[in-house]
Amino acid sequence: MLARLIRWCIANARMVIVAAAIFAIYGISVVDRARYDVFPEFVPAQVTVQTEAPGLVAEQVEALVTRPIENAINGANGVESVSSESAQGLSVIRVVFTEGSEPLRARQIIAEALGSVSGKLPSGVSPPALSPLTSSTMDLLKIGLTSDKLDQRQLRALADWTIRPRLLATKGVAGAVVYGAAPSRYEVRIKPSQLVARNISLAEVNSAIAALTTVRGGGIAETTNQRILIQPGNGAIDAAKLRAALVPSGNGTAVALREVADVVLVPAPQFGDALIMGKPGVLVSMSSQYGANTLEASRAVAATLEELKPTLDAQGIKLYPALHRPANFIEVALSGMSKDLIVGALMIALVLFAFLRDLRTALIAFLSIPLSLLAALIVLDKLGGTINTMTLGGLTVSLGVVVDDAVVGVENIVRRLRSAGAADRAAIIANATVEVRAPVVYATYLLAFTIAPILFLTGLQGAFFSPLALSFLLAVLASLVVALTVTPALAVLLLGRMTPHEEPRALARAKAWHRAQLERLCDRPQAVIGATIVTSLIGALGLMAFGGELLPAFREGHYVLKVNGPVGASMGWMRDNGARLSRDLLAIPEVATVEQQIGRAESGEDPFPPNRSEMHVELKPGGAGGEDRAQAEIRKVLGRYPAIQSATLTFLGDRIGESLSGETAQLAINVYGSDLDVLDRIAGDIARVVKAVPDAADVQVKSPPGTPLLSIALDPARMAVHGVTPTDANDAIEIAFQGHVAGEVADPDRTTDVAVVLPPELRQDPESVAAMLVRASDGSSVRLGDIATLSLGEGRASIARAGGQRRQVVTINPTRSDVAGFERDARAAIAAKVKLPPGVSLSFTGVAAGQAAATRQIALNVAVAAIAIVGLLILAFGGARAAALILAGTPFALVGGVIAIALTGGVLSLGALVGFVTLFGIAARNAILLVAHVDHLVDEEGLPFDRATVMRAAEERVTPILMTALVTALGLLPLAIEAGQAGREVQGPMAAVILGGLVTSTVMSLMLLPALILRYRHAQGKEQAA
């Protein structure tokens, strides 16, 4: 069937070339409109449920809000894990679904589960809400606003009601969270003495405000000729109208609200704050929609900001448009990968011309590259994938194999034309192509089996490397189709009337030298076998000696600093220290911008208390050396603040760590149990032990105890004596500190809450709480201290849970790249020095666990693939001996890869493991073509199976083997040279392994394999003749 296809393409060569040209044009259009991103989506489908619980402390939120929601969610279909964090006034639950789940379906499942629990939550708790559906990296852009003309309240209002709506309307933006200052609200600051004197209750004040601010519809009035809309209302409501609102008093008259309260427009209580370049400002953090094109979305937001800029300039507002722009890394990474791809292709073109000595012949082989890569990208686009650094890495790695399919055919065509004289050129081209079709197809099948272990990885490692394997495989399969269709068609059009050049003299001399060495080696087969065995042992031992690494540090030019103050620190303390820290960071030459988000936003997903903050440090453009210096300087600066706990991460490292362990750190030690005090003690002991482990850094207990807590225990007996109900007391406490939102004022473009609250002077001193008056049902007043016991103690800023259990977490960011080795040391130290009480258990999550899972998966997948490969080779070549001969080169490839790792840092990353898997397929490919050529000479051309035949086969394969090695090496060389640069962090080690293995496996294919074939290969029952 393949022979008929080849001959048809030759007979209809012009039609084939026109079809290929149309296909190429279509492929270019697909690439132009494809979606671009830095990495594939690497986070499984997950849903975050947020529930606002105003005024409740962490323990109350956990018991009354988080646990009921967790119980409703745990039984939902497809849920893999549920974790939560309960903080003051907020419950955040993260639900992770099994791999492969559809995100929209996952959200529907959770929404249905929440329907059964919403009505069971305490009064005053908001309905649970699902956070926006975002991409894996979440962040799209962070912008900052500062002003010397506007105050913080005006700046926040502009961000809330002008800028944020415009940004949310921009294509690709999923959410926009505002940090800094606080939204405005009307505060009705009651005068307790006036309420008592006029016998007015808090409920009556609330009702008066609600009556004034409530908006109702009036319906319509019909006349004979027209319909009239009726709009009842109080008109525009402001502070003056609120002051004039009438409140019924106990003596039967009504008094104006201003008689019993002051009405002012002030900032609402803050959950968080922001510093921009060390100054108070407003931060807007945007997240990207799931599946959105990050580059397009970033450019669309930039266009929106450009439209807003005149408005901002007119009001004296300074805009910082890119405090964190992940698209910068995407642009640099994709540009670098594209450059490596182009440079590699050009170097391949030079090699082809040097070997083939003819521009037309080299062009035929070279054209297989763009056609195959475009075909792979078209299929990726149809499958819904993105063009990212991993897919481009797969295409770069495939360059050598892609061009080799054409090289094998073209080299054989040229060699046959050179020796055929004036015979029918079209028939010669057809026969030469058919001659190599079987080994090329078998070699492609073998490569497909070899790459399958990577293609079928799951988890984070699968999300990263499966697209690389898929793009590699698609390009290789496309190159096979091109080699069987386009290459022979081009050959008959371009080479049909040409006289092939003689091969280069240098190549002829190399072949003569090669033949002389083969003669010696064929006389010493035992030495060759010994070398193979020794090489296998060296390679295996060398591989086991290396430290492991899941993914390298990414060169993003951006750092995320987790900066936490002492437990219970106020936002004022965090602002003051954050401003000094920002100035010190900006003094580092490599630093461009610094922003700090303190606490949490009103609608943010992170339940941070005021003493927790996150700083984003953007670096000036520069090389890897500048990033290393900047990171060292950042750590030095943080070291000068002993009262602050800190951790320094890259942004992608932060997101990857969170996807692996739920924590933004490379290693997390989870302490599970039921008693929070015990968990805190054990976590503290573990932190102290781990700090002493070499290379430990950023060791933190996630939520240590010590948050100041004023406990108010109501006494039912005393309340009964004074005629005070729990509702009376709780309302008074809520109004005193939290404030009770009694209504809202709706303007055309915004809404403003109206809250009833005590004056600041009566609620800023906790010691005066006991003197606060509570109104009894009979109109009298009683001190809160007379009906309750008040005590100042310690509480918790947040409570974490996972798998239905409470947990405390110790996070670490080791400075060594071998995180798995650090984890082993930490486990040993903890086992020796920390005794766990009954009911307490530990689990280690993070990079090391991910690496171990990836290694196990690759080992299992490779074992299955190896069985399939051996079976394929036995079927294709008629016995186990041929399979053993073809696979004999893999130990040499292994040694070359091991040497490459040793020369590039001695760390076995997941990328390097993938490189080994790919390398074995490429190495076996050359062996297949050599063994198949020996069989062809014996079976098709009738030569005896003897030394002369094997030597001829080896000599005729010198050119394609050398060309394959060189084009593959040069295609990967730019990637290997720039390993560690932005976008090449993962693929660089992979390219280095393949390069190192190519050198040693090529030596094996050219020098040692022929001797083994002569000694052990019995072709079709013919006896070996030495």
N, C-alpha and C positions, 0 to 999 in steps of 0.2 A: 504493500500500500504506500509506504514512504517513497519507494522507488518510482511509482507512478506519479506521486505528487511532485517529486523533483523533476522528472522529465516533462510534466505538464508545465511547470513554472519556466523551464528552459524554452519550451516551445512557444510560450506566451509571455516572453520576458518583458516586453514593453507594457503589457497590461499589468503585470505584477509590479513594475516600477511605478506606474501611475497610481496604483492602489496604495503602495507604500508611501508615496508623496502626500496623497490625500490624508492618509492615516496620521502622518507626521504633523500636518497642518492642524488637524483636529486635536492631536495631543498637545500642541503648543497652546491652543485655546483653552484646553482643560487646565493646564498648568497656570495659565494667566488668571483664571477665576477660582482656583482651588483655595481651600482654607489653610491658613498657615498658623502654626503655633510652635512653641519651643519644645514641648514634649507631648506625647499622646495623653489622653485622659487616664491618669494613673490612680485615681481614687474610685473605689467601687460606689455603686449607687447608695446614697445615704441621705437621710432627712434629719434636719435639726428642728426641734420643737422648742419654742420659747414661750414662757408664761410669766407675765408680770404679776407680782404679788406685793403690791405696795405696802410698806411698813413691816412686813414679816421678816424675822431674822432667819439665818440659814437653817437652824434646826426646825423651825416652823415650816419653812418652804419645803424641806425634805419630807417631813411627815405628812403635811396637808396637801401638797401639790405634786412633788416629784414622784413619790411612791405610787399614788393612785394612777398617774399617767403611765408610769413604767409598767404597772400591772396590766393596764389595758393594751399596751403595745407589745409586750413580751410574747403574746400568743398569736401575733399577726403573721400572716403567711410570708415566708421568705426572709424573715428577720434573722440575721446572723449574730449580731451583738447589740446590746443597749448599754450605754454609759451616760452618766449625768453629772451635773454639778449644780448644787443648790447654793445660792448666795443671797445676801440681803436683798429682798424684793424681786428676785429673779430665779426662775428655774430654766435650765438649759439641758435638753436631753438629745443625745446624738444616737441615731438609729442607723446601723450599717446593715445593708442587705447582702445576700449571697451574691457571689460574683456572677456577672452576666445579667443581673436584674435590670429591667428598664426603669430609669429614674422617674419618669412620669407615673408609671404604674406603682412604684414604691411610694410616691407621694399620695396617690389615691388610697393605697392600703392604710397608711398612717392617718389620713384625714378621716377615713371611715372608723378607725379604732378610736379616735379622739371624740367622735360623736357620742360615744357612750359614757364619757367621763366628764365632759364640760359642765353638766348640770350638777355634778357632785362636788365641785370645788367650793371652797369657802366664799362667802360674800365679799365682794371687793376685789377678788382675783379675776384678772382679765381672762378671756377665753384663750386656750392654747393656740398659738399661731405657728405656721410653718415658715421657716426662713426661705428667701428666694433660692431658686435652683441655679447654682453657679458652676463654674468650671473647676477643675482640680486645683488650680493655683489660686482661685478665688479673686485675688487682687487684680484689678484692671488699671487703676490709677489712683494715686493720692495727690491731692492738691491742697495748698495752704493759702489762707487769707490773713493779712495783717493790715492795720490802718492806724495812722497817727491822728486822723480826723474823727472817725467814728468810734464810739465806745463799743465794748464787747457785746452788749445787748443788741445794738443796732447791726453789728457785724453778723451776729448769729441769726437775726431775723432775715437779713439779706440772703444768707446761706440757706436757711430753711425754706423761704417762700419765693425766692427768685432763682437762685442757682440750682438747687437740688431738683426742682421740677423739670428744668430744662435738661439736666443731665439724665434723669430717669426717662425722658422722652427720646434720648439718643439711642440709636440702634446698637444692640449688643450689651447694653448696661442692664444688669439684673437688680442692682441695689446701690444706694448711696447713703452712707451713714455719716452723720455730722458729729464731730467731737469739738469741744471747746465752748467756753461761755455757758449759757443756758438759755433755753427758750423763755420768753416773757410770759408772765401770768399776772392777773389781777389778784392781789391779796386783800382779803377782808380781815383786817387785824382787829379782832374783837377786844372790847374793854370789859374784862370780867366783872369789875365793880358796877359798871353801868347796866350790864345784863341782870345782875342780882337786884339792883335798885328798881328796875322796871319790870322785874319778874318775867324776863324773856328767856326762853330756852334756846339751846343751840339748834334744835330741830326747827324752830320757828325762823331763825336766821337763814338756815339752809333752804327752807321752803320759799322764803321771800326772794332769795337769789334765783332759785330754780324758776319761780313764776315769771320773773323779769326776763330771764335769758332763754326760756323755752320758746321755740318757734313752732307754730301750728299752721296747718293749711286752712284756708277759708272756703275753698271750693269755687263755685261759679254761680253767676246770675244770668238767666236767659231773658232777653227781651224779644220783641217781635223781629228785630232786624239784626241783632248781634248777640254774641256771647261775651260776658264781662268776667274776667278773672278777679278773684277777691284775695287780697294779700293782707291779712292782719299782721300786726307786729308792733314793736316798740321803737322802730327806727334804729339808727346806728347807736349802739350802746357803748358808752365810755365810762371813765371813772366817775364823772359827774352824775350820770344817770344811776349808776350803782349806789352812789352815796344818797341819792334821793329815794331809793326804793323804800317802801313802807313795810315795817315789821310790826305785827300785832303784839301788844304787850299784855301783861296779866291783868291790868286794870280796865281792860276793854277798849283802850284807845290804840292807835297805831303811831309809831314814831319813825322818823327817817333813819335809815341805816347809819348815817353819819353821826347820829347821837350815841350809838352804842359801838361803833367800829370806825377805824380809819381804812380808806380804800386807796391802794397805791398800785402802780404798775411796776413790777420788779422782776428780776430773774427768778425762775423757779429753782427749787433745790437741785443741785448738781450731782450727777452720778459720775461724771468724769470731766476732764479738761484737756486742753491741747496747748503745746508750745511749738511755734514755728520759728526755726532758727534762734531758739532760746528766748523768744518773746511771746507774750500771750497772743493767741490768734484762734482761728477756726480751721479745722482740718475736715476735708470731705474725702471719705474713702469709698471708692467705687469698686464693685465686683462685676465680673463678666458673666454673661449668660452661659448656660451649659451649651456647648457646641458652637458658640459664637466664634467668629474669626477675630482673634485677639488683635492682630495688626489693624484690621479694618475698624474695629470698635475703638481702639486707641486713637486712630486718626479722626474718627467721627467725633469723639469727645474733644480732641484738640480743636476741631473746627467750631464746635459749640462754644468752647471757651474763648476762641478768637472773636466770635460774635458778641460775647458778653464783655469783652475787654474794654470797649469804650465806656460802658456803664460803670465798670469798676474804676477805671481811671478817673472818671468825672467825680467820683465820690472819695478819691484819695485812697483807694484800696490797692495794696500790692498783692499781686497774684503770683504764687509759686506753682507753675503748671505741671511740674513733674518731680514731686518729692519722692515718689516711687512709681516708676513706669516699667513694668515687666517687658513691655514691647521693645525696650532698648536692648535687652538681652536677646530677645527673639531675632531682632534685626541683625545684631552682631553675629549671633550664632549661625543663622541661615546664610548670611553673607559669607562667613568663613567657610561653612560647609560647601556652599556653591562654588566658591573659589577653589577649594581643594578638589572638587569634582571636575572642574574645568581644567585646572592645571594637570591633574592626573590624566585626563583624557588627551591633552596635548602632548604630554610625555609619552603616552602610549602610541600616539600617531608617529612621533619621531622614531620610536623603536620599530614600528611596523615598516616604515620606509627604509630604515637602516638594514633590516633583515631581508625585505622583499625586493629592494633595489628598484622599485617601480612605483610611481605615484598612483597609477590606476589600481594596481594590486593592493597597495596600502589603503587606498580610499575604500575599496570594497570591504576590507576587514574592519576599517574604522567606522563605517556607516552603521554597523551592527550596534554600536554603543548608543547613539541617540534614539534609534528605532526601538531598541529593547527597553531603555529607560523610560521613554515616553509611554510605551505599552504598559509598563509596570505602574506608572503614575495614573494612567487612565483607569486601570482596574482598582487601584487604591481609592481614587475619587469615587468610583461607582459603589465601593463598599462602605463609603461614608467616612473614610479616614482623612487625616490632615497631612499636609507636608510639614514635617518637623525634623529636628536634628536626628532622630532615630531612623526615620525612613530614608533621609538623605545619607545617613551612615551606611544603611543596608545597600543602597545603590552604589555608593563609593566602593564598598567591599566587593561588590559584584562585578566591578569593571573588568578585572582580569579574566573572570570566568566568561563574562558576556562576550568579550572580544575573542576569547580562546575558541569558542564554538566556530566563529567565522575563520579564525586563523588556521585551525585544523583543516577545514575544507579548502580554503584558498591555497595554503601551502601544498596540500596534496594535488590540487588542480595545477598549480604552477609546475610542480615536480613532474607530473604526468605529461603536461604540455611540452616541457623541456626535453623529454625523452621520446616523444611521439612523432616528431617530425611534421609531415604534411597531412596527417590523418584527419578524419572528421573531427573538428574542434568541439562541436556541440556534443557529440557522443562521448568524447574524452572527458569533457567537463561533467557530463551526467554520470559517467562511470566513476570518476574520481570522487564525486560527492556521495554517490551510493556506497562506495567502498568504505567510507569512514562513518556512515550514518549509524550503524549498529553500536560501535564503541561510544560515539558521542551521546546517543540516546541512553545507553547504560550508565555512562558517567553522569548524565543529568539526573537520572533516577537515583543514583547513589547520593548525589548532592542533596536531592530533595529529602531522602531518608536521613541524611546527616543533619540537615537544618531543622528537621521536624522536632527534635527535643527542645529547641528554643521556641519554635512556633507554638508549642502546646504548654508552655509555662503558664502558671496561674499566679494570682496575687500581684503585688507591686512589681516583682521581677518580670512577670508576664506582660503587664501593662507597658513596661518600658521596652522589653526586648522582642516581644512578638511582632510589633510593627516592623522592627529592623529585619527580623527573619522573613516576614511576609514580603517586604519590598525586595529583599535579596532573592527569594525564591521566584517571585513574579518576573524579575529581570532575567534570571537564568532560564526560566521556561520560555520567556519571550525570545531570548537569544537563540534557543533551539529552533523555534519556528522561523526566525529570520535566517538562520544558517541553512535550513532546508528549503526555503522559498526565495527570499530576496537575494541571498549571496550567490546561488547558481545563476539566477536571472541577470544580476549585475555582471557576473563573470562572463557569460556568453555575449553580453553586449560590449563589454570593455576589453575583454581578453581574447575574443574570438579570432582577431586578425593580428594580434601582437606576437612578437617573438620574445619569449621569456629571457630575461637576463640570466647570465651565469651567476651562481651564488658568490657572495663576497669572498675574497681570498682569505680574509681573517677567519671567516667561518669555516672555510675548507681546511685551514691549518688547525683550527680548534677541533674539527672532526678527526683529523689525523692523530692529533695528540690523544684525543678521547679513545680512539681505536687501540692505540698502543697501551693505554692504561687498562682497557678492558681485557686485552690479551693476558696481562699479568693477573688480573683479578679472577678471570675464568679458570685459571690454574689453581686458585686457592679458595674454593667455595666454603671450606670449613672456617677460614678466617672471616669471611663475610658473615657467616652465621653467627660466629662469636661476637663480631662487632655489633650485630643487630641485638643480640641478647644483652650485651653490656650497655648499649645505648638505651634499651628499654629500662634497665634498672636505674641508670643515672637519671633519666627523665622522670621516672616515678618518684624517686627519692628527692629530687630537686623540687618537684611540685609540692610535696608534702611539707617541705621546709619553709614555705612562704607563709606570711601572715595573710589574713583574709580581709576583704573590704567589699561591702555591698555596692555602694556607689561612691565615687570620689566627691570632693568638695567642688561646687560649681563656681565658676568665675563670672559672677553676675555683676560685679561692680557695685554691690549693695549688701549691707549687713543689717540684720535685725537684732537689736539688743533688748533682752528681757531685763528690765531694771525694776527691782522691788525694794521698797523702803521697809523700815521696821514694821512689825505687825501693829496695826492700829494707827499708823501714821496718817495724818490728814492730807487733803489735797493741797493745802497751803504749803506744808512741808515738802511735798513732792514737787510742787511748782518751783519753790526756791532752789532746791537741790538740782532739779532738772534744768533750770536756767543756767546754773554754774557748769553743770556737766555738758550742756549743749555748747557753751562757749569754749570749753576745753576741747571738745571734739572738733569744732570748727577750726581750731588752731592747727590741726593736723593738716599738712600740705595736700594730702591726697583727697581730703573730704570736701565735697561740694555743698551738700545740704544736710540738715538734721531736723527731724521733727519728733515730737514725743506725744503719744496719746496716753493719758492718765486715766485710770479707772475704766469705766465702760460708757458707751453711748446709750441714750435712752432706748434705742431699738437695736443695739449691737448684739452679736452672738457671744461675745466673750464676757463671762460674768466676773470681771475683775473688780475687786474692792479698790478703794482709793489709793492704797499703798502699792498697788501693782501697776506697772506701766510698760509700754513697748516703744522703743525708739527705732526709727528707720534712718540709716546713715547711707546716703548716696555718695559714691566716689566719683571723682573726675575720670574721664576716659584715660586709660593707660593699660599697661601690660600686667601680666601675672605678678611680676616683681613688686609693682606698686600696690597690688591688693594684699600681698603678704606683709609688706611693711605697714600698710594701713591697719591690718588686723592686729599686728603686734602693738602698734601705737594705741589702738582702741583699748586693748586689754590693759595696757599701762595706765591709761587715763582712768579706766574703771577701778583699777587697783588703788587709786588715790582716794576712793570714797569707801571707807571701811563700813559705814552704816548701811551701805547698799549691797544687796545681793544681785548678781548679774550673770547673764549668759549671752555669749556672742555666737550668732548663727548666720548662715546665708538664708535668703528668703526661701529658695527651693529646698534647702536642707530643713528649714522649719516646717514646710508643708509635707515633705516626705516623712520626716520624723513623726508628725501628727497622724499621717495615714497609717504608719506602722504600729504606733503604740498609743495613739490618742493624746500624746504629749509632744510639745515642741522641743524635743531633745533627742540625741542619738541613742540614749539608753535610759529606760525607765524601770525602776524597781517598784512594783506594786505590792503593798502590804494590805491584805484582806482580813476583815474581821468585823465584829459588831460593836465593840467598845471603842469609842473614839479616843479616849484617853490612852488606852493601851496601844492603839495604832499610832498615835502621836509619839509615844515613848519609843516604840520599836523603830519607827521611821527616823527619829532623831539618832538612835544608836547606829542604825545603818549608815546614815549620812556621815557620822563621825568616823566610822570604820572605812568607808569608801574614800573619804578625803585623803587617807593615808596610803591608798593604792597608787603606785607610780602612774603618772600621766592623767590623774583625775583633775577635772576642771569643771567649773560651773555646777558644783554639787549643791542641790537645793531640795528642801522639803517643800512640796508644792503649796500646801496651805497649813502652815504651822499655827498652833493655838496662840492665844494672847490678845485677841481683839477685845478692846474694852466693851463691856456689856452691862447695861443697867437693867436689872430684873425687877419687874413690878408684879408682885404676887397679890392678887386681890383676895380679901378675906370675906367669904360669904356671910359669916356671922355679923361682922361689923357693918357690912353693907346693909344687912337687913335692919339693924338698929337705926341706921340713918335713912332708910328708905331709898337707897341707891341701887339701881339695877346694873348688871354687868354691861348692858348697852350704854347706859349713861356714862359709866367710867371709861369704857373703851373709846367712845366717841370723844370724850374730853382729852384722852391721851393722844388719839389720832390727830385731833385738831391742834393740840399743843406743839407737836413736833413734825409729823408728816404733812399735816394740812389736809382738809377734806375738800375735794373738788365738788362744789355744789352746782356748777353749771359751766357753760362756755359761751363766749361771745363770738359769733360768726360774722366775719367780714367777707367781702367778695373774694379775697385771695388768701385768707388765712383764718385760723380759729385760735382763740386765746382762752385758756382755762381761767375760771374764777374759783379761788380756793379760800376757805375759811380757816384762819390760823391765829395763833397767839402772836402778840408783838415780839420782835426778836429779843428784847431785853428780858422777857419772861421765859424764853425757851433756850437760851444759849448756855445757861448754867444748870447742869444736871442736879446740883445740890438744892436748887429751888423747886425741883419737881414736886417734892413732898408737900410744899405749900400751895400747890395749884388747887384751885377751887373746882369742885364737881357739883353740879346742880342736882338736887334730889327731886323725886317725883312730886313732893309737896311744895316745891319752889324754894326751899331753903338750900344753902350751900354748905359743903363740907370739904375739909382739906383732904387731898388724896392720901396723905400720910396717915389719916385716921381710919381709912378703909382698906389700906394695902400695906404690905411690907416691901420696902425698897432696898436693894442691895447692889453694890457695884462689884462686878467680878470680871471674869474672862470668858469670852465666847469664841466662835470661829467665823472667819470671814466667809468660808465656803466649805461644803461637804461634798466629796466626790463619791460616786458609786459606779460599779461596773458588774454586770452579770447578776444583778439583784443583791449585791453585797456592798457594804461600805468599804472604802479603801483610802489609804493615804499613799502618796507617791513621792519617791525620791528620784530626781532627774539628774543626769550627768551628761556632759559633752566631753569625752576623753580627747586629749590632744593628739594621741597616736591614731594613725589611720587603721590599725588593726583593732577595731572595736570588739571583735569576737575574742581576741586575746585578752583585752582589758576586762571583758565580762567574766572570763574564766578566772582571772585574778580576783575580781570583786566577789564572785561566788565563793571562792576558797576563803577569803578573808571574813566574809559574813558568816559562813558556816563555822569558822573557828572562834569567832568573838561575839556573835549575837545569838542568844538563846530565845527561840520563839515560844511563847506561852501557848497553851491549848486553845484551839479555835482561831489561831492566826496562821496565815499562809502567805507565801511569796510567789510572785511570778516576774520574770524578766522579759521585757518587750523592747522592741526598737530595732536598730540596724543589725545587731548580731543575730537576733532571732530571724529577721528577714533573710539574712545571708545564709543561715543554716537551712532554712526552708528552701531557698533557691538552690543550694548545693544538692540537697536531697532530691529535689525535683529533677534537676539536670542529670544526676547520676541514674535515677530510675528511667528517665526518658531515653538517655543514651543507651542504657542496657537493652531496652526494647528495640531501639533503632538499630543497635548492633546486630541483634538477631535477624532483623529484617534485611540488613545489608548483606550479612553472610549468606542468607537464603537467596537473595538476588544474585550474588556473585556465583554461587554454586549452580543456579539455574542457567545463568548466562554463559558460563565458561566450562560447565560440565564436570565440576568436581571441587572438593574442598582444597586441593592443592593450589588451584588458581586463586581461590579466595584468599588463602594464606599468603601467596606471593603478592597479591595486590595490597593487602593490609600490612605487609612487612615494612612499608615505608612510614607507617604512623609513628613508631618509636623515634625515628629520626626527626620527624616533624615536631614531636613532643619536646625533644632536647633543644631544638632551635627556639621554640617558644619559651622554654624555661630560661634559656640564656637571655632572651630578650627581656623577660620580666626582671631577671637579676640586674640587668644593665639599666633598667628604668625605674628602680626604686624597691624592687623585691616585694611588692604587694600583689596578691592574687585577687583582683577585683572580679566582679561578676562579668564585666566587659571582657576581661582577659579570658575567663572561662568560655564565654561565647566565642571568642577568637579561636580557642583550641578546637571547639566543635567544628567551626567553619573550616579551619585549617586541615583537619583530618579529611574532610570531603575533597578539598582541593588537591591534597597530596595523593589520595587514592585515585583521583581522576587521571593524573599522569600515568600511574601504574596501569590503569585499565587500558589506556590508549596504547601503551607499549606491549602489553600482553596480547591485546586484540590484533596488533599489527603482526606480531610473530605468528599468530594463528592464521591471519590472512595470507601471509607468504606461504605457509605450509598448505593450507586447505584450498585456497583459491588459485595460487600461482604454481602449486605443485612442487615447491622446493622441499628438500629433506629437512627434518628437524635436527640440525647440527649446529656446530659452533658458527659456521659461516652465515647461516640463516639468522641466528640470533644476533650476530655482530651487524649484519645488514639492517635488521629491524631497528637495532639500537641507534645505528648511524642515521637512518632515515627519520628517526624520532628526535634527534638532537635539536634540529631547528625548531620544531613546534614546542618541545619541552622548554628550551631556553627562552623562546618568545613568550610562552605562557608565564614562566617565572618572572621575566623582566617586566612584561606589561602589568602583571598583577602587583609586583613590587612597586613599580613606578606609579601605578594608580593609587596605591595606599601610602606612598612615601610622604606626600604633603600632609596627610592626616596624622601620620605617625610623628612627623617632625613638629607639628603644632599641637601635639597631645598636651592637654592641660589648659589650652586656650579656650575662650568662651565657645561653647557649642561642641567642643571635641573632647570634653572630659571623660565621657563614657566610651566613645569610639576610638580614642587615641590608644589606650592600652590594648584594645582588640586589634587594631592595625599593627601595633608593634609585635604582638604575638604571631600574627600571620606572616609578617615580614621575616621574623627570625626563623619560623618554621619552614618558610619557603626555601630559604638558603640550604638548610640541611636536608629537606625532603628532595630538593632538586638534585643535590649531590647523590642522594640515594637512588633516585630514578635513573640518573645517567651512568653512575659508576658501579653500583652494587646490585641493583635489581637485575640487569642482564645476566650476571653470574648466577644468581639464584634461579632465574628462568632456565638457563642452560642445565643446571644441576637437577631441578625438581619438576620442570614442566614437561609432561608427556602429552603432546598434541594429538588428539584423536587416535590414541592407541599406538602412535609411532614410537618406536624405541628411541631413547636419547642416544645420540652419538657425540662423543666428546671430540 
